[in-house]
């Protein structure tokens, strides 16, 4: 009876850490999964990322093999999509950069003469909005800080010990990357709040003009609800604290 292999968990990683993850772990066997170990001790076979698709470029004319660049607040992911990923390829061909996308894909490690390089082989691609991106940044920040804490408190534990041996990481560097990512979305949100307030003031003026013209409105509160916006629900202060 054939053994059904459990699908690997898709890890959340910022581009900054992903691009510095060069240590490959192979468990042996032709069909055994290949992992990359990150500087904060995560063992990854698959990743889940969200960012702006900056570029898609066909590797060779009529090859239907595409190189893509996806940006998050900390850096750029490189990915390759071909005919062996039909769902991802079909979606990619319908997208024109720049576009916000979510990607689930396999990690690939290329061994160069002087160092290893990592890339993503997307399995699924979906167009998303900036709210999805912001939530991904928020969750990825939390996961990264959890790994940093584990690196500090469990230095002799399995992959953590190996990460210390391979990378000897500066954990403050990765904390700063997390803060950079969170501050980016907070600044974008503050800009949005300013635009929203200007828009609210403009719409309030429109409402006042329309109210003057409409004599038979029974419930003015219900009328004004059309111009309300949902408030931000995330609290970044606990993560941004030193």
Backbone torsions as a table, in degrees:
resi	resn	phi	psi	omega
1	UNK	NA	132.2	-177.1
2	UNK	-70.4	143.3	177.9
3	UNK	-88.0	130.0	177.4
4	UNK	-87.9	118.2	-177.8
5	UNK	-82.6	130.0	179.2
6	UNK	-68.9	133.9	179.6
7	UNK	-68.5	135.5	-178.9
8	UNK	-67.6	146.6	177.1
9	UNK	-67.9	137.2	176.2
10	UNK	-85.4	112.9	-176.8
11	UNK	-81.8	150.8	174.8
12	UNK	-95.7	119.8	179.8
13	UNK	-136.8	141.7	169.7
14	UNK	-76.1	153.9	-179.2
15	UNK	-59.4	-36.7	-178.2
16	UNK	-57.1	-47.4	-179.6
17	UNK	-74.2	-40.1	-178.9
18	UNK	-56.6	-45.1	-176.2
19	UNK	-71.4	-13.5	176.0
20	UNK	-101.2	8.3	-179.7
21	UNK	-96.6	97.3	-170.0
22	UNK	-119.2	-0.8	-176.1
23	UNK	-94.4	119.8	-177.1
24	UNK	-95.4	137.0	177.2
25	UNK	-118.3	121.2	177.3
26	UNK	-118.1	125.7	-177.8
27	UNK	-86.1	-0.8	178.3
28	UNK	94.5	155.2	-179.6
29	UNK	92.2	148.2	-176.3
30	UNK	-64.8	-35.5	-175.6
31	UNK	-106.4	8.6	179.2
32	UNK	-70.6	142.2	-179.7
33	UNK	-66.4	149.1	175.4
34	UNK	-106.2	134.5	-177.2
35	UNK	-117.0	158.4	167.0
36	UNK	-117.6	137.3	178.2
37	UNK	-95.4	129.7	-179.2
38	UNK	-91.4	163.4	179.4
39	UNK	-63.0	-17.9	176.0
40	UNK	-102.5	19.2	169.7
41	UNK	83.8	18.2	176.6
42	UNK	-90.8	134.2	175.9
43	UNK	-99.0	114.4	-170.4
44	UNK	-119.5	131.4	168.8
45	UNK	-111.3	-33.0	178.2
46	UNK	-132.9	154.4	178.4
47	UNK	-133.5	157.1	173.6
48	UNK	-122.0	118.3	-178.0
49	UNK	-130.3	156.2	174.1
50	UNK	-136.3	132.7	179.8
51	UNK	-173.5	-173.2	-178.7
52	UNK	-90.9	122.7	173.4
53	UNK	-72.2	107.8	-176.4
54	UNK	-85.4	-33.6	-171.5
55	UNK	-158.1	142.1	166.1
56	UNK	-132.1	132.4	-174.3
57	UNK	-140.1	128.5	178.3
58	UNK	-72.4	128.3	-174.7
59	UNK	-59.4	-43.8	175.4
60	UNK	-138.8	149.2	-179.7
61	UNK	-54.8	131.7	176.8
62	UNK	62.7	19.2	179.1
63	UNK	-85.5	-21.9	-175.4
64	UNK	57.7	32.3	176.2
65	UNK	-123.4	115.8	-167.3
66	UNK	-114.2	139.5	171.9
67	UNK	-100.9	131.3	-178.5
68	UNK	-126.4	152.4	175.7
69	UNK	-123.9	125.9	-177.1
70	UNK	-124.0	126.6	-174.5
71	UNK	-105.9	133.4	167.8
72	UNK	-116.4	-179.1	-176.1
73	UNK	-65.2	-5.8	-175.7
74	UNK	-115.6	-8.3	-176.5
75	UNK	163.3	-159.6	-174.6
76	UNK	-128.8	131.4	171.1
77	UNK	-89.7	143.2	172.2
78	UNK	-107.8	134.7	178.9
79	UNK	-136.6	160.5	177.5
80	UNK	-132.8	130.2	-177.0
81	UNK	-125.6	129.3	179.5
82	UNK	-140.3	-166.5	-173.4
83	UNK	-67.8	-16.2	178.6
84	UNK	-82.2	-2.6	173.2
85	UNK	-123.1	69.3	-169.9
86	UNK	-60.4	-39.5	-178.6
87	UNK	-66.7	-46.2	179.5
88	UNK	-64.1	-40.8	-179.0
89	UNK	-64.8	-43.7	180.0
90	UNK	-59.9	-42.7	179.3
91	UNK	-67.7	-44.0	-178.0
92	UNK	-58.9	-41.2	-177.0
93	UNK	-64.8	-19.1	180.0
94	UNK	-92.9	-4.4	-175.6
95	UNK	-104.2	135.4	173.2
96	UNK	-113.0	118.9	179.2
97	UNK	-62.3	154.6	-4.0
98	UNK	-81.6	143.7	-180.0
99	UNK	-153.6	143.0	177.6
100	UNK	-81.9	127.3	-177.7
101	UNK	-135.3	156.2	169.8
102	UNK	-111.2	140.7	-175.8
103	UNK	-135.1	133.4	166.0
104	UNK	-114.3	127.9	-176.6
105	UNK	-158.0	167.7	178.0
106	UNK	-82.7	146.2	175.4
107	UNK	-85.9	134.2	176.8
108	UNK	-121.1	137.0	179.9
109	UNK	-116.6	124.0	177.5
110	UNK	-107.6	127.7	-177.7
111	UNK	-92.0	109.8	178.2
112	UNK	-91.4	-179.4	-178.2
113	UNK	-69.3	-35.9	-176.0
114	UNK	-110.5	-23.0	-179.4
115	UNK	-161.5	168.0	176.6
116	UNK	-94.1	153.0	177.9
117	UNK	-125.5	144.7	-179.8
118	UNK	-114.1	150.0	175.2
119	UNK	-148.3	176.3	-179.8
120	UNK	-117.7	136.3	171.9
121	UNK	-107.8	94.0	-173.6
122	UNK	-59.5	136.6	172.2
123	UNK	-98.7	-37.1	179.9
124	UNK	-137.9	139.0	176.2
125	UNK	-131.7	136.8	177.0
126	UNK	-140.5	140.8	174.1
127	UNK	-77.5	132.4	-177.8
128	UNK	-131.7	177.6	177.6
129	UNK	-107.0	177.0	-175.7
130	UNK	-66.4	-26.3	178.1
131	UNK	-64.8	-40.7	176.5
132	UNK	-63.6	-42.6	177.8
133	UNK	-59.5	-45.5	-177.7
134	UNK	-63.2	-40.9	179.3
135	UNK	-66.4	-37.6	177.4
136	UNK	-62.8	-43.5	178.2
137	UNK	-59.7	-45.7	-179.4
138	UNK	-60.0	-48.0	-179.1
139	UNK	-69.1	-39.1	179.1
140	UNK	-66.1	-36.0	175.7
141	UNK	-61.1	-46.2	179.6
142	UNK	-62.4	-44.6	179.6
143	UNK	-63.6	-39.3	179.8
144	UNK	-64.8	-43.5	179.1
145	UNK	-65.8	-34.3	175.7
146	UNK	-62.7	-40.6	179.3
147	UNK	-69.0	-38.7	177.7
148	UNK	-60.9	-43.7	178.9
149	UNK	-62.1	-40.6	178.0
150	UNK	-65.1	-36.0	177.0
151	UNK	-62.0	-32.9	-177.8
152	UNK	-82.2	-32.2	-171.8
153	UNK	-102.5	-16.5	-177.8
154	UNK	-131.4	56.8	-172.7
155	UNK	-63.6	-20.7	-177.6
156	UNK	-100.1	10.0	-173.3
157	UNK	-94.4	106.8	169.2
158	UNK	40.1	-112.8	-176.7
159	UNK	-65.0	-28.3	177.3
160	UNK	-63.6	-47.3	179.1
161	UNK	-62.0	-39.2	179.2
162	UNK	-66.1	-39.7	178.9
163	UNK	-63.2	-40.2	176.1
164	UNK	-62.5	-40.8	-178.1
165	UNK	-67.3	-42.8	-174.9
166	UNK	-78.2	-46.4	-170.5
167	UNK	-106.0	-27.6	-171.8
168	UNK	43.3	58.5	-169.1
169	UNK	-70.8	149.8	169.9
170	UNK	-87.2	102.4	-173.8
171	UNK	-67.2	-28.5	176.5
172	UNK	-64.3	-32.0	176.8
173	UNK	-60.7	-42.3	-178.6
174	UNK	-76.4	-29.9	172.1
175	UNK	-62.4	-42.4	180.0
176	UNK	-65.0	-34.7	176.6
177	UNK	-63.7	-42.2	177.6
178	UNK	-60.6	-46.6	179.9
179	UNK	-61.6	-41.6	178.9
180	UNK	-57.6	-45.4	-178.8
181	UNK	-64.2	-43.9	-179.0
182	UNK	-68.3	-40.2	179.1
183	UNK	-65.2	-33.1	177.7
184	UNK	-60.2	-49.3	-178.7
185	UNK	-72.1	-29.4	177.3
186	UNK	-68.1	-41.0	178.0
187	UNK	-64.0	-40.1	177.5
188	UNK	-63.3	-38.2	179.4
189	UNK	-67.1	-39.6	179.4
190	UNK	-64.7	-38.7	175.3
191	UNK	-62.0	-43.6	178.6
192	UNK	-60.6	-40.6	179.8
193	UNK	-61.8	-40.4	178.9
194	UNK	-64.8	-44.2	177.9
195	UNK	-63.8	-40.2	-179.6
196	UNK	-62.5	-40.6	-179.5
197	UNK	-66.1	-41.7	176.8
198	UNK	-62.1	-41.4	179.6
199	UNK	-65.4	-39.9	179.7
200	UNK	-61.9	-43.1	180.0
201	UNK	-63.3	-42.2	178.1
202	UNK	-62.9	-42.3	-177.9
203	UNK	-70.9	-32.0	175.4
204	UNK	-62.3	-39.0	177.7
205	UNK	-63.7	-41.1	178.4
206	UNK	-63.5	-42.3	179.8
207	UNK	-59.7	-45.2	-178.8
208	UNK	-60.6	-41.8	179.7
209	UNK	-64.8	-41.1	-178.7
210	UNK	-70.2	-35.5	179.3
211	UNK	-62.3	-38.6	179.4
212	UNK	-63.5	-30.9	-176.5
213	UNK	-86.9	-20.8	-175.8
214	UNK	-104.0	116.7	-174.3
215	UNK	-95.2	-20.2	-171.1
216	UNK	-109.0	30.2	176.8
217	UNK	-81.6	120.5	-177.7
218	UNK	-84.9	-34.2	-176.5
219	UNK	-127.6	94.1	-176.9
220	UNK	-68.6	-29.0	178.2
221	UNK	-62.3	-43.0	179.5
222	UNK	-63.3	-37.3	178.6
223	UNK	-63.5	-41.4	-177.1
224	UNK	-74.8	-19.4	-179.8
225	UNK	-61.1	-23.9	179.7
226	UNK	-62.8	-19.2	-175.8
227	UNK	-105.4	9.1	-179.6
228	UNK	-83.4	153.9	177.4
229	UNK	-120.8	149.8	175.3
230	UNK	-71.3	140.6	179.7
231	UNK	-83.3	153.1	176.6
232	UNK	-65.1	132.3	-176.0
233	UNK	-103.0	-13.5	-174.3
234	UNK	-86.9	142.4	176.1
235	UNK	-113.0	107.1	-176.9
236	UNK	-89.2	-9.3	-172.0
237	UNK	-62.0	-37.0	-178.2
238	UNK	-67.6	-30.7	180.0
239	UNK	-82.3	-33.3	-176.5
240	UNK	-80.8	-12.0	179.0
241	UNK	-65.6	146.8	178.7
242	UNK	-68.6	NA	NA
